[in-house]
Structure formats: C-alpha cells, structure tokens
Amino acid sequence: MTNGMLRVVLVGSGRVGLQTVRMLDARGHDVIVIERNPERCEQIAQEYVATVIEGDAARPSILKQADLAQRDVVVAASNTPATNLAVCMTAKQIAPEIFTVMRTTFEDSKAEYEEFIDHVVFPEEAGARTLVNAVQGGVRSIEEISGDVEIVQVEVAEGAPAAGKALSEVRLPKGSLIIVDYEGNRIGGPETVLEAGHHYIIAVEADVMDEVLNLLRG
C-alpha cells in the first residue's frame, strides 16, 4: 500500500460500511462498494461517493468484477464475520498482494482471524471509547494500539499532584510516556512542564492508567 490515494474495495454498506465509504471518499481515496441490497446501492450511487457493484461479494464471480489485481485494499465490513472472512480469503486467492481488513462483531474473536487477515477491526470498541470520552471529562482516549496500551489525551487538572511540575520531578510510572507536549511541537522529555489546564498526549499501559490519571487529574 501507499500513503497516497488508495484503491479500495468495500463489502457491506450498512451503518459502519457506509460511514467508512464516506470517510474514504472525503480523504480522496477511490472506492468500489459491493452491496447486495438494491436500495443501499441506489443510495451510494446518489451520493457519488463510490462506484457500486450490486451482488453478493461472497461469490467469487462478483468479487472479481472489482478487478482486485488493480486494487490496494479490500474491506469486508458486513455484520457477519463468516462472510467477511470468506470475502477476505477469496480476495487473497484472486489477488495475493491485496491488503485485507475484516470487521468482526465479537471482541474475543479478533485473535482467531489475525492468522488469516491482515487487519481485524471490532468497531464497537471504538464506539465504547467515544462514549467513555463523553462521560469522563478531561481524558480522551485516542487510539488503542494493542491489547494493553492506549494513546490518551489528558488535561492536567488544577491542584493535581503533577500540576506545574517538570517530568523530571514527577516520575511517571513505568509503562507510561508523554508523547507530545501541550503545544504539540515537542516530544515530551524531562524538562516538559505539566501545566494545569493544558492537554498532553500520553501512551499508557492499562495496569498503570489509574496511577497516571491520579498524578495528572488528582
């Protein structure tokens, strides 16, 4: 894959799939959608966000219509993991170099599919993160980069133990790291001062999250 315009095939245009298509189009990527529901096909066509192929992508004859050898990525985003797995594995058979992304609807099944799929996504995880962000003011989860590590944006609270102190004085626990200072132009270092009212981007392991938040939020 390249970092520029990607040629994407997306299977399944339900709520998750359609939002994905819109975002990919907005970012300048070329998208083909394979969808078996005629009404959804019509909706996508009217929005001019993707080329539409009507049919069941689990059938190789339909999948081949997307000319996979000329595409960079296939995203299987239906609400049926078995279908998504079949689509991705068939795509690999047709075009071995294509990058496969599969949606699963069960969190504990991700590991099962990772042996066969390049990237497995559980969208509900991101949805839960968004809800927690809304509930917990001053702390915003940005991205989970593994099972135990999160990237979070934290606002240092007035009166917090670390407020007004340099990192050299605070000594964040092992398993946490200030990535970017509040100005957004320097990697955090011993001289970085944790100013109350400012936000910092932090990588933190799950088992020290409470300790980090106690230092920064009080």
Sequence and secondary structure as in RCSB ss.txt:
>XXXX:A:sequence
MTNGMLRVVLVGSGRVGLQTVRMLDARGHDVIVIERNPERCEQIAQEYVATVIEGDAARPSILKQADLAQRDVVV
AASNTPATNLAVCMTAKQIAPEIFTVMRTTFEDSKAEYEEFIDHVVFPEEAGARTLVNAVQGGVRSIEEISGDVE
IVQVEVAEGAPAAGKALSEVRLPKGSLIIVDYEGNRIGGPETVLEAGHHYIIAVEADVMDEVLNLLRG
>XXXX:A:secstr
  SS  EEEEE  SHHHHHHHHHHHHTT EEEEEES HHHHHHHHHHTSSEEEES TTSHHHHGGG GGG SEEE
E SS HHHHHHHHHHHHHH TT EEEEE S GGGHHHHTTT SEEE HHHHHHHHHHHHHSTTEEEEEE SSSEE
EEEEE  TT TTTTEEHHHH   TTEEEEE TTSSSB  TT EE TT EEEEEEEGGGHHHHHHHHH 
